[in-house]
Amino acid sequence: MQNYSYSFNCTALTLWHNLDGSITIHRTGEYSVDYQLTKLEDVAGKTKQMPDEFINSEDNNVTEAFRHYVLPLLGSGIPSAHRLRTPKVPKILRKE
């Protein structure tokens, strides 16, 4: 739901009000956010590093702390990752 809300706010601000900038998400509570128009020079080239407590001890997944943090942005939880596998196909090219 938050993804839809973010997209709607971006569209509304840029199309209906002809504004330039970046739409930023600001937490207003445990599970609520506010969208604000921010000047590009205030956000361009800035990166927020992921805190160490969001990465598990094996360095290959996220922790429950991360899941709790990101839930308001996703709305319904983190989807499970899946690996796609295809059956082996015999080669049909012949070396001459």
C-alpha positions in Angstrom: 0.0 0.0 0.0 2.8 2.4 0.8 4.3 1.8 -2.7 1.0 3.0 -4.2 0.8 5.9 -1.9 4.4 7.0 -2.7 3.7 6.7 -6.5 0.5 8.7 -6.2 2.2 11.5 -4.2 5.1 11.6 -6.7 2.7 11.9 -9.6 0.5 14.4 -7.9 3.3 16.8 -7.0 5.1 16.6 -10.4 2.1 16.7 -12.7 -0.6 18.7 -10.8 1.7 21.2 -9.2 4.5 21.3 -11.8 7.2 21.0 -9.1 10.7 19.8 -9.4 12.6 17.8 -6.7 12.7 14.4 -5.1 9.8 12.9 -3.1 11.3 11.8 0.3 9.7 9.6 2.9 9.8 10.7 6.5 8.6 8.5 9.4 5.9 10.1 11.5 5.3 7.2 13.8 5.8 3.5 14.2 3.9 2.6 11.1 3.1 5.9 9.4 5.0 8.1 7.0 4.8 11.6 5.4 5.9 12.5 1.9 7.7 15.7 1.3 9.1 17.4 -1.7 12.9 18.0 -1.2 15.1 20.1 -3.4 17.4 17.9 -5.6 20.6 19.6 -4.3 19.6 18.5 -0.8 19.5 14.8 -1.7 21.7 14.4 -4.8 24.8 12.3 -4.1 23.9 11.4 -0.6 23.7 7.8 0.5 22.3 6.4 3.8 24.3 3.4 4.9 22.4 0.4 6.2 23.2 -0.1 9.9 25.1 -3.2 10.9 22.2 -4.4 13.1 20.2 -4.9 9.9 22.5 -7.5 8.5 22.7 -11.0 10.0 26.0 -12.5 11.5 26.6 -14.6 8.3 26.4 -11.4 6.2 24.0 -13.0 3.8 20.5 -11.9 4.9 18.6 -9.2 6.9 17.6 -9.3 10.5 14.2 -9.0 12.2 15.2 -5.4 13.1 15.4 -4.6 9.3 12.1 -6.3 8.6 10.5 -4.2 11.4 12.1 -1.0 10.0 11.0 -1.6 6.4 7.5 -2.9 7.0 5.8 0.5 6.7 7.4 1.0 3.3 6.4 -2.4 1.9 3.0 -2.6 3.5 2.8 -6.4 3.6 6.3 -7.7 4.5 9.3 -8.8 2.6 8.7 -11.3 -0.2 10.6 -14.5 -0.1 13.5 -14.9 -2.6 13.3 -17.7 -5.0 16.0 -19.2 -7.3 14.9 -20.1 -10.8 16.2 -23.3 -12.2 15.7 -24.7 -15.7 16.2 -28.2 -16.9 19.4 -29.0 -18.8 19.0 -29.0 -22.6 21.2 -31.1 -24.8 23.5 -29.2 -27.1 22.4 -29.4 -30.8 25.4 -27.6 -32.3 27.9 -29.8 -34.0 31.6 -29.1 -34.3 32.8 -29.6 -37.9 
